[in-house]
C-alpha cells in the first residue's frame, strides 16, 4: 500500500496535466493525469503535494485545496491511497518537460476525451461540481473499473 498525491492546477477553465509517456513500466503509461507522486518519509499530504508539484512543474501552487481521498484497489497494482488537491494558481514559470512526460494545459471540457482512468472521470466530476470533501473507493481489474463507492465527510 502506498500514499500519493494528485493535484489539478486550474487556470482559465483548463487543467495542467501530464501526458505520461516517458517512464518505463509506468502504470499510467500514455494516460493523462494531474501532477503528483509518492509520499516521502515524514511528509503530510500538503507537504507531498507542494513538493511533487514543484519537482514536476517548477512552480509552487497557491490556494491549494484538499478535496478528497481516493482509494485505488487493483488486482494488478495493489492498493493506493491518493490525496486529491486542486490549486487555483501558482508562482513561478512552468517547465513543460518533466521526467514522466509532457505538461499541457487542457480545457476542462476536453479532459474526458483523453485517455484517462475510468475512475478519474468520477473524481473529476466531483471537483468540477465543487463537492465537499469526499472519500472515493475505486476497484479495478486490470485497467477496468469494476466498482466504486463514494462517501462525503
C-alpha positions in Angstrom: 0.0 0.0 0.0 1.3 3.4 -0.9 0.3 7.0 -0.3 0.3 9.5 -3.1 -1.0 13.0 -4.0 -2.5 14.3 -7.2 -3.2 17.9 -7.9 -5.2 19.6 -10.7 -3.9 23.2 -11.2 -6.6 25.2 -12.8 -6.3 28.4 -15.0 -8.9 29.9 -17.4 -11.1 26.8 -17.5 -8.1 24.5 -18.1 -6.2 21.9 -16.0 -2.4 21.5 -16.1 -2.0 17.8 -16.9 0.9 15.4 -17.7 0.7 13.1 -20.7 2.6 10.2 -19.2 4.9 8.9 -22.0 8.5 8.8 -20.6 8.8 6.3 -17.8 9.3 2.6 -18.5 6.9 0.2 -16.7 4.6 3.1 -15.8 1.1 2.0 -14.7 -0.1 5.4 -16.1 1.7 5.0 -19.4 0.0 7.1 -22.2 -2.6 8.3 -19.7 -3.3 12.0 -18.9 -3.3 12.8 -15.2 -2.8 15.7 -12.8 0.5 16.4 -11.1 1.6 14.4 -8.1 3.5 11.5 -6.7 4.5 9.3 -3.8 5.0 10.5 -0.2 8.4 10.7 1.3 9.1 9.9 4.9 7.6 12.4 7.4 5.5 14.3 4.8 1.9 15.4 5.2 -0.4 15.3 2.2 0.1 19.1 1.8 3.9 18.7 2.0 3.9 16.0 -0.6 1.6 17.8 -3.0 3.7 21.0 -2.9 7.0 19.1 -3.3 5.7 17.0 -6.2 4.2 20.0 -8.0 7.5 21.9 -7.6 9.6 18.9 -8.8 7.4 18.1 -11.8 6.4 21.6 -13.0 8.9 24.1 -11.4 6.1 26.1 -9.8 4.7 26.4 -6.3 0.9 26.1 -6.1 -1.2 28.8 -4.4 -4.7 28.4 -3.0 -4.1 24.6 -2.6 -7.4 22.9 -1.6 -7.5 19.3 -0.2 -10.5 17.8 -2.0 -10.7 14.2 -1.0 -9.0 10.8 -0.6 -9.3 8.2 -3.4 -8.6 4.6 -2.5 -7.5 2.5 -5.5 -7.8 -1.2 -5.2 -6.2 -3.1 -8.1 -5.5 -6.8 -8.8 -2.6 -5.7 -10.9 -1.1 -2.7 -8.9 -2.2 -3.3 -5.3 -3.7 -0.6 -3.0 -3.0 3.1 -3.2 -4.4 6.0 -1.1 -4.3 9.1 -3.2 -4.8 12.5 -1.6 -6.5 14.7 -4.2 -5.9 18.5 -4.4 -6.8 21.4 -6.6 -5.0 24.7 -6.9 -6.3 27.9 -8.4 -2.9 29.5 -9.0 0.9 29.1 -8.9 4.1 31.1 -8.5 6.9 30.7 -11.0 7.4 29.6 -14.6 6.1 26.2 -15.7 8.7 23.7 -17.1 6.6 21.8 -19.6 9.0 18.9 -19.8 9.4 16.5 -16.8 10.8 13.0 -16.2 7.3 11.5 -16.6 6.0 13.2 -19.7 4.9 16.5 -21.2 2.8 19.0 -19.3 0.0 20.7 -21.2 -3.0 22.9 -20.4 -6.2 21.0 -21.3 -9.7 22.5 -21.4 -11.8 21.0 -18.7 -14.4 20.2 -21.3 -11.8 18.1 -23.3 -10.4 16.1 -20.4 -12.9 13.3 -20.6 -12.0 12.7 -24.3 -8.4 11.9 -23.4 -7.0 8.5 -22.4 -7.7 8.7 -18.6 -8.6 6.1 -16.0 -12.3 5.4 -15.8 -12.3 6.3 -12.1 -10.7 9.7 -12.8 -14.0 10.7 -14.5 -15.8 10.2 -11.2 -13.5 12.4 -9.1 -13.0 15.0 -11.8 -16.8 15.4 -11.9 -16.8 15.8 -8.1 -14.2 18.5 -8.1 -15.8 20.3 -11.1 -19.1 20.4 -9.2 -17.2 21.7 -6.1 -18.5 18.9 -4.0 -17.5 18.8 -0.3 -14.5 16.7 0.9 -15.1 13.1 -0.1 -13.8 9.5 0.1 -13.9 7.5 -3.1 -13.0 3.9 -3.4 -12.3 2.6 -6.9 -11.8 -1.1 -7.6 -10.0 -2.2 -10.7 -9.4 -5.5 -12.5 -6.5 -4.7 -14.8 -7.5 -1.3 -16.4 -11.2 -2.0 -16.0 -13.2 -0.2 -13.2 -15.4 -2.9 -11.6 -16.9 -0.9 -8.7 -16.8 2.4 -6.9 -18.1 3.7 -3.5 -18.5 7.4 -2.7 -18.8 8.9 0.8 -18.9 12.5 1.9 -17.4 13.8 5.1 
